[in-house]
C-alpha cells in the first residue's frame, strides 16, 4: 500500500517522530506522538507507539490489524485481530507503508496436505 501527498523529497532527521493525517488510495492513517490508527476499505488497525524514522528515513513499528467483513457484527462475535508490523519510509510529505499482519513465518512441508480456512 502507498500513502502519499505532494511535497519536498528530503528525508527526515534521525529518530524523527512522524505525526499528522496521511491519506492515500484505500487507506487513511492518523498518527499522534503516542501511536496511530489506520483504516482500510475492509480492515482497520492501530500502531502501538510513535512512528519514528531512522537516519535513512525508514521506520518499523508494531500494533494490531483487524480484518472486517460485510454485514452486521453478531453479538458475541470475536474480533478478528492479529498482531501486525508496520514498516516503510517517509521522505518529505510522502510515505510508503507496508502492513504485515498475522504470523510472518509459516512451517511448510513438501507434498503435505494444506490446512486452509477460506473466507466466505
Helices and strands as residue ranges (DSSP letters): E 2-3, E 16-18, E 20-24, E 27-32, E 35-40, E 43-47, E 51-53, E 58-67, E 80-91, E 94-101
